Amino acid sequence: MSIASVTATTGVNGANANTTTAKGWGDMGAEDFIKLLTTQLNNQDPTEPVDNTQMLAQLAQFSNLSNTTEMKNSLQTITGQNNTLAQISAKLDTLNSTVAKLTANTPTTTA
């Protein structure tokens, strides 16, 4: 069985798409996947439906993509936090060095 092709400009099997903005593959979410899945099911040949193993494989691929996207977002957050901590550390080093110089130049008085 052949699976209908979907493009951003023509839609499924050449039908006009009503999208106003084009999305890249990275912008697709669960809602987009459900739309593609239902469109695929609506346009399949009733005498030769999609094999269950193919459907499960597609669901597994989408789940994997979703998990990978979440991991990417988490890593970007961690990287941003790491950069912030590095900047704070550099400023603290400068402050400690300044305090050490001031302390070294200040005469101590004893009572």
QUIURJO-V603805 format. One record per backbone hydrogen bond with DSSP energy under -0.5 kcal/mol. NH is the residue of the N-H (numbers start at 1). CO is the residue of the C=O. If there is no record, write none. Layout:
# QUIURJO-V603805
NH;CO
NH;CO
This chain:
# QUIURJO-V603805
7;11
11;7
13;5
14;11
15;12
17;9
27;24
28;25
33;29
34;30
35;31
36;32
37;33
38;34
39;35
40;36
41;37
42;38
43;39
44;41
46;44
48;45
55;51
56;52
57;53
58;54
59;55
60;56
61;57
62;58
63;59
64;60
65;61
66;62
67;63
68;64
69;65
70;66
71;67
72;68
73;69
74;70
75;71
76;72
77;73
78;74
79;75
80;76
81;77
82;78
83;79
84;80
85;81
86;82
87;83
88;84
89;85
90;86
91;87
92;88
93;89
94;90
95;91
96;92
97;93
98;94
99;95
100;96
101;97
102;98
103;99
104;100
105;101
106;102
107;105
